[in-house]
Amino acid sequence: MFWLLTILAYLLGSLSFAILLSRLAGGPDPRASGSGNPGATNMLRVAGKRLAILTLLGDLLKGLLPVLIADLLGFSLQQQAWIGLAAIIGHLYPVYFRFRGGKGVATAAGMLLGLYPPAALLAIAAWLLTFVLTRVSSLAALIATPLTLPLLAWQQPAALLPVSALCGLIVWRHRRNLRDLLAGRERHF
């Protein structure tokens, strides 16, 4: 049952709300506009607030739902975390869209919300504070995601390994942003 739910989480994570909503609204493919990232931040740039908010909610839910279902089915916290990570991997490398996905921040927030809400709230607060101060979404993501790891490790040590993998994936997907940040070329809002 664990592997079935893990596969279903990956397939759910592979749904790109940015691409689907853009198609439904007759807008541009977010992978070909703005930053090229099919996520909420780029949707704000290329499609406006309404579609950005819907993308954010969709991406958040696809990280949250598999964790909640795993919890309802009685899976351990570590299994829930691995299942949530499968949804994030689906978002990063979606089977439906030639494995060209987003950066996983909103989906990770959904996963964290399901695993341990205080860690998710800390990550969201850190993201918002960093974004308000710098107006740089990628920097906010790079600060918020690893910041939650110590709290989660302290309160929910069973989730440490999958959440460490999550942090590594988030940093990996932001490697180009990191280079641009260091070179002073990163986009600001």
N, C-alpha and C positions, 0 to 999 in steps of 0.2 A: 504494500500500500504506500510506503514511503516513496519508492521510486516512481510510482504512478503519479502521485501528487507533485513530485519534483519535476517530472516531465510536463505536467499540466501547468505548473507555475512558470516554467520556461516558455511554453506556448502563449500563456496569457501575457507574460512580459514582452513577448515578441510583437504584440499589438502596438503599433506606433500611433498614439493619439494625435500627435502633431501632423503626421502624414495623412491619416484618415480624416481629421477635421479640415485640413487644408483642401483635400479633394472634395469633401462634402460642401464646403463653402465656395468652391471654385477659385481658391487662392493658389499661390505658387507653392511648389514643393519646398518645404523648409530646408531640405538637403541641398537645394540649388540656389538658395537665397540667404541673405544675411551672413551669419557665421557658418551656415551649412549644417548646423546641428539640429536634429529633429527633437527639440525639447521646448519647454515653456519659455525660457529666456529668448530664444530665437523667434519663437512664435509671437512674442511681444513685439519684436522688431519688425517682422514681416507680415503679421496678420492682425495685430491689435490686441487690446486687453481681453476681450471676451473669449477669443480662441486660445489665448495664452492661459487664462484661468481654467478653461475646460481641459486643456492639455495638462496643466499642473494637477488638476484633480484626477484625471484619468491615470496619469503616471503614478501618482501617490497611491491610488486604490489598487493598482496592479502589484504593488509591493506589499500592501496591507492585507488584501484578501487571502492570498495563499497562507500567510502566517496565521491569520485568524482561523482559517479552515483546519490547518494543522493542529492548532491548539484545541479546537473543538473535537478533533479526532483523537486527542490524547497523546500526540507526539511530544517528545521531550523538547525543552527549550533549544537545545543544540540542533535537533532535527528541524524545528521550526525555522531556525536561523539559516540552515542549509537550504531549505525550501524557499525562503525569502530570497536568498542569494541566487537561486535558479531564476527567479522572476527578474532580478536585476541583470543577470547575464542575458536573458531574453531581450531586455531593453537595450543592452549594449550591442548585442549581436543577434538581431531579429531574423528568424528563419524566413519570415514573410517578405522581408525587404532587403534581400541579398546581403544580410549580415551587416548592414550599414545602419547603426542605431545611434541613440543619444549617449549622454554621459552618465546617466543613472542617478542623478542627485535626488530628484523627486521620488523615484521608485525606492531608493535607499531610505528616504525619510519615511515612506509608507511602511517599509519593512521594520525600521526601528520603532515606529509608532506601535506596531503590533507586538514586538518583542518586549520593549520596555519604554513606555511613554515618556518618562522623565528624560531619557537620553535623546529621544526624538525632539522634545521641546527645547532641550539645550542646543541641539544642532540647528533647529529652526531659528532660535534666538541669536545664535552666533552668526548664522547666514545673514539674517536681517540686519544685525548691527554692522557687520563687515560691509554689506552692500550699501547701506545708508552712508557709511563713512567714506567708502572708496568709489562707489558706483561701478564696481567690477564684479560681475556675477561669478566668474571662474575663481577669483581669489576668495570670495565668500564660500564657495563650495570646497575649496582646498583647505580652508580653515575649519569649517563646520564639521566636516565628516570625521577627520581624525580626532577632533576635540571630544567627540562622544565616546571614543574608545576607552579611555580610563574610567569613566563613570560606569559604562556598561561592564567592563571587566571587574570592577569592584562589586557591583550589585548583581550582575548576572554572569559569572565567570564561565558558565557552560557555553555562552555565545561568543567567547573571545576568538576562537579560531575562524569561524565563518565571518565575523565582523572585521577581523584583521584582513582577511582576503578581500572583503568589500572595500576597505580603505585602500588597499593596494590597487584594486581595479579602478576606483575613482581617480586616484592620482595618475594611473596609467592613461586613462581616457582624457585627462587634462594635461598630458605632457606637452602638447603644442602650446596650450595656454600658459603653462609654466615657463616655457622658453620665451614667449611673447611678454609675459610679466617681467621676467629678468632683463629683457631687452628694452622695456618701456614701450612696447607696441600693442599691448592688450587693449581691446575695445572697452570703452566706458559707456555708461548710459547717460 
